[in-house]
Amino acid sequence: MKTASQKSTFIPVLLLGTLAAFLVPWLWSRQIFLQLGDPALVTGWWLFAVMLFLGAFNVRKKLSMLPLGNASTWLAWHVAGGFLTLALFWLHTGTFWPTGLYEQVLAALFYALNFSGIVGWLMQRVYPRHLSDTGVEIIYERIPAEVAQLREKAEALVLDCTRETNSDTLARHYLETLHWFFRKPRFFANHALSGGKKARAWYRQQCDAVRLYLNEAERNFLDRLTLLAERKAEVDFHFAAQTLMKRWLLLHVPLTAAVMLLVVWHIVLVHIYAL
């Protein structure tokens, strides 16, 4: 882990390095253009070199046992390089959206790759902090078991309420509403986008709706049921956030492979027609 002084020196180096990696091909291509040459060869090969460097990050993760540098440093350069490829792509093509079917397919995949990378980077920065704020630590593979335990506790609580109060009001309300909530992780999109505000509003509304029809003893059971629902909402947030953090690479990596394949084929075609 970097110290504060190391971070203060690393960030300027990262920014200057990224800026230099863009200015060099830009000035080079401009010089070639003034000499009536083809600057696309320079910008294209430079872009390809940066993309190979970005692909090396995946190799670094698979060879974590080797002393190949700090993972956080690699990630910082990977993120900076991702934004750099956008600038180099526009420098190479001279437009936001090229003409020709093949070039448009390549551009669409390239933009999708960068977009998935930006989304993944944001998730890795935002979700861990919010997950720690919940006060719940749970391994992803243990989430189904945790949901099952909460459901069993909720159903046991409802049965105890029925036996002790001789009233099935809370039990009927649970079967009609909260049983759906406790059955499995819910409100996936809402947890992923807003931290589960809709989920919390929903179960609180369900609990408040039945509170008026309960006596004092039943309300005590309802309060305990509400606490279980709050715990369930926190587990659901872990499920949504950890699922996205684990699975976004299932989109990012195939897109990387597809873009690299089309880029290689593009290079082959350019040099064949250049002969």
C-alpha positions as CSV (number, residue, x, y, z in Angstrom):
1,M,0.0,0.0,0.0
2,K,1.3,3.5,-0.9
3,T,2.0,6.0,1.7
4,A,0.6,9.6,1.5
5,S,3.9,10.9,0.2
6,Q,4.1,8.2,-2.4
7,K,0.6,9.0,-3.6
8,S,1.3,12.7,-3.8
9,T,4.3,12.0,-6.1
10,F,2.6,9.2,-8.1
11,I,-0.4,11.2,-9.3
12,P,1.6,13.9,-11.1
13,V,3.8,11.2,-12.6
14,L,0.7,9.4,-13.8
15,L,-0.8,12.5,-15.3
16,L,2.4,13.6,-17.0
17,G,3.1,10.1,-18.3
18,T,-0.4,9.9,-19.8
19,L,-0.2,13.4,-21.3
20,A,3.2,12.6,-22.8
21,A,1.8,9.3,-24.3
22,F,-0.7,11.4,-26.2
23,L,1.5,14.4,-27.1
24,V,4.2,12.3,-28.7
25,P,2.0,10.6,-31.4
26,W,0.0,13.9,-31.8
27,L,3.2,15.9,-32.6
28,W,4.7,13.1,-34.6
29,S,1.5,12.6,-36.7
30,R,1.3,16.4,-37.2
31,Q,4.9,16.5,-38.5
32,I,4.2,13.6,-40.9
33,F,1.0,15.3,-42.1
34,L,3.0,18.5,-42.9
35,Q,5.4,16.4,-44.9
36,L,2.4,15.0,-46.9
37,G,2.8,11.6,-45.3
38,D,0.2,9.2,-43.7
39,P,-0.1,9.9,-40.0
40,A,-2.6,7.1,-39.5
41,L,0.2,4.5,-39.4
42,V,1.9,6.3,-36.5
43,T,-1.3,6.9,-34.5
44,G,-2.6,3.4,-35.3
45,W,0.5,1.6,-34.1
46,W,0.8,3.8,-31.1
47,L,-2.9,3.0,-30.2
48,F,-2.2,-0.7,-30.7
49,A,0.8,-0.5,-28.4
50,V,-1.2,1.2,-25.6
51,M,-3.9,-1.5,-26.0
52,L,-1.3,-4.2,-25.6
53,F,-0.1,-2.5,-22.4
54,L,-3.7,-2.5,-21.1
55,G,-4.0,-6.2,-21.8
56,A,-0.9,-6.8,-19.8
57,F,-2.8,-5.9,-16.7
58,N,-4.8,-9.1,-17.0
59,V,-1.6,-11.0,-17.3
60,R,-0.3,-9.2,-14.2
61,K,-3.3,-10.4,-12.2
62,K,-2.8,-14.0,-13.2
63,L,0.9,-13.8,-12.2
64,S,0.4,-12.2,-8.9
65,M,3.0,-14.4,-7.3
66,L,5.7,-12.7,-9.3
67,P,7.3,-9.4,-8.3
68,L,5.8,-7.4,-11.2
69,G,4.9,-4.3,-9.3
70,N,2.1,-3.1,-7.0
71,A,-1.4,-4.1,-8.2
72,S,-2.8,-0.6,-7.3
73,T,-0.1,1.0,-9.5
74,W,-1.0,-1.3,-12.4
75,L,-4.7,-0.4,-11.9
76,A,-4.0,3.3,-11.9
77,W,-2.0,3.0,-15.2
78,H,-4.7,0.8,-16.6
79,V,-7.4,3.3,-15.9
80,A,-5.3,6.2,-17.3
81,G,-4.4,4.1,-20.3
82,G,-8.1,3.4,-20.9
83,F,-8.9,7.1,-21.2
84,L,-5.8,7.6,-23.3
85,T,-7.0,5.0,-25.8
86,L,-10.1,7.1,-26.4
87,A,-8.0,10.2,-27.2
88,L,-5.7,8.1,-29.4
89,F,-8.7,6.5,-31.2
90,W,-10.1,10.0,-32.1
91,L,-6.7,11.1,-33.1
92,H,-6.3,8.0,-35.3
93,T,-9.7,8.2,-37.0
94,G,-10.2,11.9,-37.0
95,T,-13.8,11.5,-36.1
96,F,-16.1,10.3,-33.3
97,W,-17.9,7.8,-35.6
98,P,-16.1,6.4,-38.7
99,T,-17.7,5.4,-42.0
100,G,-17.8,1.9,-43.3
101,L,-19.5,-1.1,-41.8
102,Y,-16.3,-2.8,-40.5
103,E,-15.0,0.4,-39.0
104,Q,-18.3,1.1,-37.3
105,V,-18.5,-2.4,-35.8
106,L,-14.9,-1.9,-34.5
107,A,-15.8,1.5,-33.1
108,A,-19.0,0.2,-31.4
109,L,-17.0,-2.5,-29.7
110,F,-14.3,-0.1,-28.8
111,Y,-16.7,2.3,-27.1
112,A,-18.5,-0.6,-25.4
113,L,-15.1,-1.8,-24.1
114,N,-14.2,1.6,-22.7
115,F,-17.7,2.1,-21.2
116,S,-17.6,-1.2,-19.4
117,G,-14.1,-0.4,-18.1
118,I,-15.3,3.0,-16.8
119,V,-18.4,1.4,-15.1
120,G,-16.2,-1.3,-13.6
121,W,-13.7,1.2,-12.3
122,L,-16.5,3.3,-10.7
123,M,-18.0,0.2,-9.1
124,Q,-14.6,-0.8,-7.6
125,R,-14.3,2.7,-6.1
126,V,-17.9,3.2,-4.8
127,Y,-19.2,-0.2,-3.8
128,P,-16.6,-1.3,-1.3
129,R,-17.0,1.9,0.8
130,H,-20.8,1.5,0.9
131,L,-20.5,-2.1,1.7
132,S,-18.4,-1.3,4.7
133,D,-20.9,1.4,5.8
134,T,-23.6,-1.3,6.2
135,G,-21.7,-2.8,9.1
136,V,-22.3,-6.3,7.6
137,E,-19.4,-8.5,6.4
138,I,-20.5,-11.5,4.4
139,I,-18.8,-13.7,1.8
140,Y,-20.6,-13.7,-1.5
141,E,-20.9,-17.5,-1.5
142,R,-22.6,-17.4,1.9
143,I,-25.3,-15.0,0.9
144,P,-27.9,-17.7,-0.1
145,A,-27.4,-19.4,3.3
146,E,-27.7,-16.0,5.1
147,V,-31.0,-15.3,3.3
148,A,-32.3,-18.7,4.2
149,Q,-31.4,-18.1,7.9
150,L,-33.2,-14.8,7.9
151,R,-36.3,-16.3,6.3
152,E,-36.3,-19.1,8.9
153,K,-36.0,-16.6,11.8
154,A,-38.8,-14.4,10.3
155,E,-41.1,-17.4,10.0
156,A,-40.3,-18.6,13.4
157,L,-41.0,-15.2,14.8
158,V,-44.4,-15.1,13.1
159,L,-45.3,-18.5,14.5
160,D,-44.3,-17.5,18.0
161,C,-46.4,-14.4,17.7
162,T,-49.4,-16.5,16.6
163,R,-49.0,-18.9,19.5
164,E,-48.4,-16.3,22.2
165,T,-51.0,-13.8,21.2
166,N,-53.7,-16.1,19.8
167,S,-53.9,-13.8,16.7
168,D,-52.9,-14.6,13.1
169,T,-53.0,-11.0,11.9
170,L,-49.2,-10.7,11.6
171,A,-48.9,-14.2,10.2
172,R,-51.4,-13.5,7.4
173,H,-49.8,-10.1,6.6
174,Y,-46.4,-11.9,6.4
175,L,-47.7,-14.5,4.0
176,E,-49.3,-11.8,1.8
177,T,-46.3,-9.4,1.7
178,L,-43.0,-10.0,3.5
179,H,-42.8,-13.7,2.6
180,W,-42.0,-12.6,-0.9
181,F,-39.3,-10.3,0.4
182,F,-37.6,-12.9,2.5
183,R,-37.7,-15.7,0.0
184,K,-34.6,-14.5,-2.0
185,P,-32.6,-11.4,-2.8
186,R,-34.9,-8.6,-4.0
187,F,-34.7,-5.1,-5.6
188,F,-31.4,-5.9,-7.4
189,A,-31.5,-2.9,-9.7
190,N,-32.5,-0.5,-6.9
191,H,-29.7,-1.8,-4.6
192,A,-27.2,-1.5,-7.5
193,L,-28.2,2.0,-8.5
194,S,-29.3,3.7,-5.3
195,G,-28.2,1.6,-2.4
196,G,-31.7,0.0,-1.8
197,K,-33.8,3.1,-0.9
198,K,-36.8,1.6,-2.7
199,A,-36.3,-1.7,-0.8
200,R,-36.2,0.0,2.6
201,A,-39.2,2.2,1.8
202,W,-41.2,-0.9,0.7
203,Y,-40.7,-3.1,3.8
204,R,-41.2,-0.1,6.1
205,Q,-44.5,0.6,4.3
206,Q,-45.6,-3.0,4.7
207,C,-44.8,-3.0,8.4
208,D,-46.4,0.4,9.0
209,A,-49.6,-0.8,7.2
210,V,-50.2,-3.6,9.6
211,R,-49.1,-1.9,12.8
212,L,-52.5,-0.2,13.3
213,Y,-54.2,-3.6,13.5
214,L,-51.9,-5.1,16.1
215,N,-52.0,-5.0,19.8
216,E,-49.0,-4.1,22.0
217,A,-47.7,-7.7,22.2
218,E,-48.0,-8.2,18.4
219,R,-46.2,-4.9,17.8
220,N,-43.2,-6.1,19.7
221,F,-43.0,-9.1,17.3
222,L,-43.4,-6.7,14.4
223,D,-40.5,-4.6,15.6
224,R,-38.3,-7.6,15.7
225,L,-39.5,-8.6,12.3
226,T,-38.7,-5.1,11.0
227,L,-35.1,-5.6,12.3
228,L,-34.8,-8.8,10.3
229,A,-36.1,-7.0,7.2
230,E,-33.4,-4.3,7.7
231,R,-30.8,-7.0,7.9
232,K,-32.2,-8.7,4.8
233,A,-32.0,-5.4,2.9
234,E,-28.3,-5.0,3.8
235,V,-27.7,-8.6,2.6
236,D,-29.5,-7.8,-0.6
237,F,-27.3,-4.8,-1.1
238,H,-24.2,-7.0,-0.7
239,F,-25.6,-9.5,-3.2
240,A,-26.3,-6.8,-5.8
241,A,-22.9,-5.0,-5.4
242,Q,-20.8,-8.1,-5.1
243,T,-22.5,-9.7,-8.1
244,L,-21.8,-6.7,-10.3
245,M,-18.2,-6.4,-9.1
246,K,-17.6,-10.1,-9.8
247,R,-19.4,-10.4,-13.1
248,W,-18.6,-7.1,-15.0
249,L,-15.4,-8.8,-16.1
250,L,-17.5,-11.4,-17.9
251,L,-18.4,-8.5,-20.2
252,H,-15.2,-6.5,-20.2
253,V,-12.8,-9.4,-21.0
254,P,-14.8,-10.8,-24.0
255,L,-15.1,-7.3,-25.4
256,T,-11.3,-6.9,-25.0
257,A,-10.7,-10.1,-26.9
258,A,-13.2,-9.0,-29.7
259,V,-11.7,-5.6,-30.1
260,M,-8.1,-7.0,-30.2
261,L,-9.1,-9.5,-32.8
262,L,-10.7,-6.9,-35.0
263,V,-7.8,-4.6,-34.5
264,V,-5.3,-7.2,-35.6
265,W,-7.4,-8.0,-38.7
266,H,-7.6,-4.2,-39.4
267,I,-3.8,-4.0,-39.2
268,V,-3.5,-7.0,-41.6
269,L,-5.9,-5.5,-44.1
270,V,-4.2,-2.1,-44.0
271,H,-0.8,-3.5,-44.7
272,I,-2.1,-5.9,-47.4
273,Y,-3.7,-3.0,-49.3
274,A,-0.6,-0.9,-48.8
275,L,1.5,-3.4,-50.8
